[in-house]
Amino acid sequence: MNIEEYIAWYKQRYKHTSSAYAIAAFVLSDFVVIMLCIGAGFFLVNLVDRHYINFRSFIMYWVYLPLFLVVYSVFKLYPGFMQAASEQIKNFFLANAICFLGIAVSIAVETDGRSYVSMGFILAFLFSTIALPISRRLTVGLVLSKMRFWGLPAVIYGGNNEKTRQVVDSMTENRFYGYVPAVIISYDGSDWREYRGVPVLRDPQEDIRLYHELHIKMAVILSPSVSDGSYTPLIRKTLANVRYNIIIPDMSGINTLTMSPREIGGIIGFSTTHYLTRRANRMLKRMMDLFLLFLSAPLSIPLMLLIAAAVKFSSPGPVFFRHKRIGRNGKPLAVLKFRSMFPDAEEKLHTLLASNPAYREEWEKYQKLSDDPRITPVGRFLRKTSLDELPQLWNILKGEMSFIGPRPVTKEEMPKYGESFDYVFSVKPGLSGLWQVSGRSDVDYDERISLDSYYIQNWSIWMDVWLVARTVFVIFSGKGAR
């Protein structure tokens, strides 16, 4: 496809290059959720005593909505494209703290006898911290992504290689990014015409027309594996003509959002920090674990008692099973689980693997079997819902594990991690983690190592909050469980 053919194709497919529609949709959905959170806060105060507050009066406080609009804009939540989920949660938390708590303080200071109105706004702040990030995801996933105006076009500069295809795949499949690949500018001269419906232009010299005539505002530039001297001029050209640029350097194995540019004598470098080596961060993560244990106790303790009874009376054998695993810094760890197998499980496994090559291949790849005959009927349900892992709350209480982290492995699995083992297990193992919510047992070891490494490189308390929420969703969906 030449440039003239592409421009005609583009004009039929893309009718706008502005984020105004997305911003308007987000403002509307945010305003609705903010008012619902205020209503929920007023409702709870009203439950305590009807004389404290008039529940229906929450609608009067719509006049504060412009304040939210301004503060959200300052925290770059409009339109919020290309923000990581953990970053979005952090921005909503900080913006809501300023708005809701500021309103609560002003009401308490300036008026008499209205302290319970302030309490309603404090409760609204707590609700909004969870409700607004969820509403954003739902707004995009259920509504906006199905509309033609959603997704602003972006130009991808890259060669005919896996790295370029991975970027196109991610932007195409993850509609939350807000940008979609509209064209690939190939700089390696390869004979390819399109990828996943995205046209390929093989003349980088004509790309200037994409910005001046089509008004495309986003460019993603992938560095070539071997530079021919055109890479630097290409970046200078896009910086001069495109509003937003994402430059992806060739840094294999490094996939961190927390990098910061540094200059050393005119040379640009990138700094990164292993945040979980800091004592303050480990203490913060430990405090979150204890808080989640306390919060979940009213539900988890009765549930574990019921499960224990079901395991005890459904098949012979003990209720709990201690599985020998490897934890932080390669130290042995006894992981506590509800027994989900028959007592002679090990003997059955050896017989099964020796007689069935398909089972042996699956076991070697995942260390699990999709149709495992050793599992009891109750155990099958527990594994499907991951409820067999609940006793590991005891491991978390003892400080041996965390709610979020890389999954503890067996001694036999250690060689599969290769040189990455020391890095992945430089932190406490977790009850859940990034690879579990990204496919659980359906994820192979290479991807599992990559996801665990990504988690460590980009750790923040906000990422842990996001992963806890994702874990709840994955458990109820049963995706990838074995």
Buried (B, 14 or more C-beta within 10 A) or exposed (E): BEBEEBBEBBEEEBEEBEBEBBBEBBBEBBBEBBBBBBBBBBBBBBEEEEEBBEBEBBEEBEEBBEBBBEBBEEBBBBBBBBBBBBBBBBBBBBBBBBBBBBBBEEBBEEEEEBEBBBBBBBBBBBBBBBBBBEBBBEBBEEEBEEEEBBBBBBBBBBBBEEBBBEBBBEBBEEBBBBBBBBBBBBBBEEEEEEBEEBBBBBEBEBBBEBBEEBEBBBBBBBBBEEEEEEBEEBBEBBEEBBEBBBBBEEEEEEEBBBBEEEEEEEEEEEEEBBBBEEEEBBEBBBEBBEEBBEEBEEEBEEEBEEBBEBBBEEBEBEBEBEEEBBBBEEEEBEBBBBBBBBEEBEEBBEEBBEEEEEBBEBBEEBBEBEEBEBBBEBBBBBBBBBBBBBBBBBBBEEEBBBBBBBBBBEEEBEEBBEEBBEBBBBBBBBBBBBBBBBBBBEBEBEEBBBBBBBBBBBBBBBBBBBBBBBBEEBBEEEBBBB
